[in-house]
Amino acid sequence: MNTPEITIDPSLRPRLQQGHPWVYRNHVSGGERLRSGQWVRVRCGGWTAYGLWDARSAIAVRIVSRTAIPDDDWVGERVWEAWELRAAVRDASPATSAYRWIYGEGDGLPGLVADRYGDYAVIHTYADSVQAIASQVASAMRGIDPDLRGVALHQREQDDDEGDAESGPRPPAPSLRPIWGELPPQDLVIQEHGILFRADLWRGQKTGLFLDQRENRRAVESLAGGLTVLNCFAYTGGFSLYALRGGAAEVTSVDIGRGLAEAADDNIALNRLDAGRHRFLTEDCFGLLDAYVKASRRFQMVILDPPSFARAKGSAHAALRAYARLNALAMRCVEPGGLLVTSSCTSQVGPESFRAMLGDAAAAAQRRAQIIYEVGQPADHPVPAAFPEGRYLKFLVARVLAIS
């Protein structure tokens, strides 16, 4: 069968040659009768490649291979390369049994992520078209890891924006569909640097947990000894658990989500941490911070890990305003000399813009902010050099001082 061919704007050739995997619909000529998940040959001047066509996403084609339509062996090689890259995570001590096995564009399989939770893997696709290769990926995973008991597809509502694989919380998943083997239990416990978590793979955010903050949670543990800690947007208490294990004097977790207080308490009990040093407030974080500012309530460490404030490029300015307001409130709740731990998963806001926002927030709060630690996502979320969109996570620790 002949492979359909599409032609794209020649001006994109330098970017595609560097390895950028996305072609937006407004750069495509033809394809009106193609169906989602169909392989196409992309021609850009004398440059050619093969990708998956998407009939409804803003991204019309995700480039997968330069040489040929990927077969089972080709997919298997990508999955094996990804497996090898995560060896250090699997071999870590204390034990870690949850990590991102495949990070879409970063591992040569654009639009698809696969997370490992104990003996189970969960695949999530960010476009209908990418489901065409989900069974090939699952088969490769099964062949690589003999301890795997099942591979499931996380069925969620698909976004019709730029297809960012990490743009914040998605709607709860109605179900997991088995691709191979067993479905994971609804009450699964995993380890992360020796800390136990209950992972809800059926209804939790992302594919169950926010795995991208794993190493950053450990950084908080190393800084929290003896401190009073406020953890905003706490979800099921990830940063709070690490702060408690790190010897924090007391930790207050805040999130508006229903059932999260009980989930955090359960995780604290699982790890036999001192529940007397922790409390959970089910409240809006913006509102609570504003109330604490007015009441002159202060903490020695404030942690901000909010959901994405922008899904599309046009929302970036509004997102920066929201981040500035949030961080200014938080700085006013930090004791002089204390620490602000702040994060963003908004891919539309780059690291430089995020640092500049922190400067604006410090000015608004009439504080000085010294950045003492800055990272992105961990090694199981690799970023291609030609794909800056993949560098979505910003994580900063700043010392907050009074203006002198």
N, C-alpha and C positions, 0 to 999 in steps of 0.2 A: 504494500500500500504506500502510495506517495505521501510524504510528509508535507502538510500545508506550510506555506512560506509567507511570512509577513515582512514588510519593509518598515524600517524606522528612520527617524530623523538622523542624517549623517553627522550632525553636530554632537551626538551622543557617543560617537565611536571612541574618543579618548577615555571617557569614563568607563565604558564597557570593557575596553582592553585592559584597564587596570583591575577589573574584577567586580565592578558594581553589578549586583544581580537583579535590579528592578528596572522595568520599562513601564512608564506610565502611559495610560490610554491616549492622552493627547499627543503622544509622540509616535503613534502607530498608524500605518496606512493599511487598510484591509482588516479581515478577521471577523466581519459582521456575522458570518454564518458558522463560525467555529463554536464548539461547546467547551464548557469548563472542564479542565483536566485533560485536554487534548494536547499532545506534543506538537510543537511547531518549530520550524527552522526560522531563526531570526537573521535577517540580512541588514547590515548597516555599512553601505559602501562595499568594500571587499572583505569586511569582517563578518563571520557567521558564527552562530551558536545555536543551542537547542534549549527550549524552555517549555514550561507549562502555561497554557493559555487560560485566562480567567475571564469569563463573560460578564462578571458583575462588579468586580473589585476595581478601585481606582488604579491598581497595578494590573496592567493587562497581561504582562508576561513576567514570570520569574525565571531568570536564566539559571540553568542547572549544569549544563555541560558544554564545553567548547567543541568537542570532537564528534559526538554521536548521541542518539537517544539513549539515555541510561537504561541498562539492563540490570538483572539481578546481581551480577558480579560487580557492576559499577556501584550500585547502592550499597552492597556489602562492604566494599572498600571504604566508603565514606563512614559507615557505621563503625567499622573496625578502627579507623583512624581516630574517631571520636572516643571510642572505648579506651584506646591507648592513652589519649591525652588525660583521661580522668584517673589514671592509675594512682597518682599521688593522693587523690581524694579517697579512693577506696582503701589505700594502705595507711591512711592517717591514724594516729593514736593521740588522744582517745578516739574510739571508733566513730565513723560516719557512714550511715547506710542510706542517705538520701542526697541526691545530687542531680544535676542536669546532664544527661547522657548525650543528648543532641541539642545544639542550640542553632537551629535553622541555618541562616545565612553564614554564621560563623563556622559551621561544620559542612558547608557545601550542599545543604539540603534546605533551600530557602522556603520559608513559610511553615516549617514543621519543627516542633520541639518535642523532646521525649525526656521525661523525668523518671529516675529510678527511685522507688520507695521500697526498701527492703528487698523482697524477692519479686517485686512487681514493677512493671514499667507502664507509664501512662503517656500516650501520644496525644498531642494537641496540634491541630492545624489552624492557620490563620486565614485560610481561604478555602472555599469548596474545592477548587482545582487541585490543591495539594493532597487531598485525600486519595488521589490516584496512585500515590506511591506509599501510602501508609502500610499496606499489607507487605510490600517488599521490605520496608524498614523493619516491621515486626519479625518477618522471617529471618532477616539478618541478625537481629538481636537474639533471637532464639538460638541461632547457630553459634553465636559468639559466647554466650553466657549459659553454662549448663545449670546454674542455680536459679535461673529465671523460671517462675511458676506461671506467669501470665503477662500478656500485653493487651492493654485496653485502649480504646479511643475515647478521649474526653469530648463528649458531644456538648457544644455550647453554641449560643447564637454567634454567628460570624459577623465581624465588623466589616463595613464597606468603606473604610478609610484607607490610609496608606499602608495598612497591613503590618504595622509595627508589632513585633513579637513580644514586646514588653511595655505596653503603654498603660499599665495599671489594671485594677480589678475588672473582671468581666462578670456578666450575670451568672448566677449560680447554675451549675450544670444539672440538667434533669436526670442524667444517667451516664453510666459508662457502658460502652459497647465492646464486648470481647472481640479481639482480632485473633488471638491465640491463647489457649490455656485457660487458667482460672481468672475470675474477676477478684480484685483485692477485697478483703473484708472492709466493712464500714468502720470498724474500730481497729485500725492499724496503728501500731506504735513503731516509730523509727528513732534512730540515734543521730545526733549531730554533735560532733566533738564530745561524745559521751553524755550529752543531755538528751533526755527522752521527750518526744513530742507525740501526741496523738495527731495523726494526719487524716483529715477527712477528704479522701480522694473523690468522693461522690459529689460533695456540695461546697467544698472549700474554695477559697480564692486561688487564682492561678490553677495549677494541677493539684493543689492540696496545701502546700506551704510556700512561703516566699523564700525559695532556696537561694536566690541571688544575694541575700543579706547574711549568709552563713558566716563568712569570715569577718564581716563587720560586727556581727553580734559578739564574736570572740574578742574583737578590739574593745568593745564596750566593757566586757568582763575584765580586761586588764586595767581599765581606768576607773572602775566603779568602787573600788575598795574604800569603805568608810563613808561614802557619800550618800546624801539624800537625792533620790532620782525621781524625775517625772518622765514617764514614757507615754508620749502622745501617739494616737493612732496605733494602739498596742496590738490589735488583732488578738491572737491567742496567747500573747505574752512573751514572744520570742526574746526581744531585748531585755525584758524584765527578768526572765529566767537566768540569763547570762549575768546580769547585774547582781542578782541575788547570789549566784554561785561565786561571783567575784568579791563578795563581802560587803555589798552596799548596806548602809545602815538602815535604810528603808526605801521602798519602791512604791510609787503610785502609778498604776496603769490606767489609761483613759482610752475608751473607744465607744462610739455610739451604737455599734452593732449589737443586735440581740443575741444572747446566748454566748457571747465572747467572754464575759466574766466567769461563767461556769467553766468554759473551756480552759481559761488561764488558770483557774483554781485547780482544775484536774491535772494540768501539766506540772504545777508546783508540787502537788501531792505525788505525782509519778516520780519526781526527782528528789523527794524527801527534803525539800527546801523549807526554810522556816516561814510558814504562812503568816506568822505574826509580824513579819517585816514587810508585808505586801498588802495592798488593798487595790481594788478595781472599781473605777467610777464609770458608769455607763452614761456618758455625757458627750456633747459636741465639744471637740477640742478647741476650736476658735472661741466659743463662748466661755469655756472654763478658763482658758488662758487670760481672756479679757477680765474675768472676775478675779483671778489671782493678781493681776496687775493692780486692779483697784483696791484689793485687800492687802497689797504689799507682801504677798506670799512669795517666798523665794526657795529655790532648790539649788543644790550644788552641781547637778547635772540635769539638763533637759534634753530629751530625745524626740526628734521629729522624723517620722517615717510615713508621710501622708500618701494617699493614692495619687494617681496621675491627675494633674490639673489641666491637661491638654491632650486631646486625641489627634488633632489636626494642626497643620502649620499656622493656620489663621488664628489659633487660640493661644499661641505662644506668649503674646504680650499680656493677655489676661492672666495666664498662668504665672508669669513673673510677678505681676502685681499681687496675686494671692500668696505666692511664696514670700514676698517681701513683708506683707502684713503678718503672716504667720511667724516668720523668724524674728520680726521686731517685737511682737508680743512675747515670744519665748525668751529673747534676750533680757527683757525687762523682768522676767521671772527667774533669772540666773543670779545667784549671789556674785558679787565682785570677785573675780578670780576663778569663778566656776566654769563649767564646760557646757557648750551647746553642741549637741550631736545632731546634725541635720542632713537630710537625704532627699533626693528627688529621683523618681522613676519616669519622669516625663521626657521622652526622647526628643521632643521639640525644643527643649531647653538644653543647650550645650554646657560643658564644664565652665567655659569662660563666662558665659552669661550667668551661670549659677553663682560663681564667685562674685561677680559684679553685683548681683542681687543681694548677696550677703553684706556687701559694703553699704548698699542703700539701706538695708534693714538696720544695720548698726547706726547709721546716721539718724534714722527715724527714731530709734530707741535711745539715742544719745549715749551710746556705748562705743567702746573700741572692741574689735574682734580680731584676734590673732589666730590664723589658721595653723594648726599644729599637726594635722593629719588629713590626707586626702587620697581617696582611692575610687575606683569604679567597681564593676562587677568582678567576681572571682574567675579563676582560670577555666572553670567549666562553662563559662559564658564568653568564649573567645570572639574577638572582633576582627573581621578582615580589614586590612589596611585601607582598602578603597571603599569601605562601607561605614562611614562615620555614624550613620543612623543606628548601627548596632551597639554603639557606646551610649547606652541610655541612662545608666545608673551613676549618680553622683553621691558621694558620701564624704562629708567633712566633719572634722572635730575642731572647734574654735574655742579658745579661752576668751571669756567675756570680761572686759575691764571697764571701770568708770572712766569717763573722759577727764584727762588731767590738764 
